[in-house]
């Protein structure tokens, strides 16, 4: 019984944000999009930094 409650709770926590994004109630869709854009930028900058440091360390060898 606990597994089914866990699955139902997971579906609720997954579907409510998707519904709010689609309906754009209280501008949750805009906030989610802005967060995603910011996360992508920080991710790309972090990846670039890691690749730069890896390249610099391979120059020493």
MODELLER restraints for C-alpha pairs under 7 A, 6 or more apart:
rsr = mdl.restraints
at = mdl.atoms
rsr.add(forms.Gaussian(group=physical.xy_distance, feature=features.Distance(at['CA:20:A'], at['CA:28:A']), mean=6.39, stdev=0.5))
rsr.add(forms.Gaussian(group=physical.xy_distance, feature=features.Distance(at['CA:20:A'], at['CA:29:A']), mean=6.85, stdev=0.5))
rsr.add(forms.Gaussian(group=physical.xy_distance, feature=features.Distance(at['CA:21:A'], at['CA:28:A']), mean=5.87, stdev=0.5))
rsr.add(forms.Gaussian(group=physical.xy_distance, feature=features.Distance(at['CA:21:A'], at['CA:29:A']), mean=4.17, stdev=0.5))
rsr.add(forms.Gaussian(group=physical.xy_distance, feature=features.Distance(at['CA:22:A'], at['CA:29:A']), mean=6.93, stdev=0.5))
